[in-house]
């Protein structure tokens, strides 16, 4: 488990790590953009949804 300092260090590179993992289709973020896209599409089907 990460302490606050470890989490802060990880957070600095989080976006890059997610992007690389998703592009390479590797653990732990494989399919991340697809999941976010699916959530967005589902939300946008709801009445009064705004983007």
C-alpha positions as CSV (number, residue, x, y, z in Angstrom):
1,X,0.0,0.0,0.0
2,X,1.3,3.4,-0.9
3,X,1.8,6.1,1.7
4,X,1.1,9.8,0.9
5,X,4.6,10.4,-0.5
6,X,4.5,7.2,-2.6
7,X,1.1,8.1,-3.9
8,X,2.2,11.6,-4.8
9,X,5.2,10.3,-6.7
10,X,3.0,7.8,-8.6
11,X,0.4,10.5,-9.3
12,X,3.0,12.7,-11.1
13,X,3.4,10.0,-13.8
14,X,-0.2,8.6,-13.7
15,X,-1.5,10.1,-17.0
16,X,1.6,9.0,-18.9
17,X,1.4,5.5,-17.3
18,X,-2.2,5.1,-18.2
19,X,-1.7,6.3,-21.7
20,X,1.3,3.9,-22.3
21,X,-0.5,1.0,-20.8
22,X,-3.6,1.6,-22.8
23,X,-1.7,2.0,-26.1
24,X,0.3,-1.2,-25.4
25,X,-2.9,-3.0,-24.3
26,X,-1.0,-4.0,-21.1
27,X,-1.8,-4.3,-17.4
28,X,-3.1,-2.5,-15.5
29,X,-4.8,0.0,-17.8
30,X,-5.5,-2.0,-20.9
31,X,-8.8,-0.8,-22.4
32,X,-8.9,2.3,-20.2
33,X,-10.0,4.7,-23.0
34,X,-12.7,2.1,-24.2
35,X,-14.1,2.0,-20.6
36,X,-14.2,5.7,-20.3
37,X,-15.8,6.0,-23.8
38,X,-18.4,3.5,-22.8
39,X,-19.2,5.3,-19.6
40,X,-19.5,8.6,-21.5
41,X,-21.8,7.1,-24.1
42,X,-24.1,5.6,-21.4
43,X,-24.3,8.9,-19.6
44,X,-25.1,10.8,-22.8
45,X,-28.1,8.6,-23.3
46,X,-29.7,10.0,-20.2
47,X,-32.1,12.9,-20.2
48,X,-30.4,16.3,-19.6
49,X,-27.0,14.9,-20.2
50,X,-24.4,17.5,-21.2
51,X,-20.9,17.1,-22.5
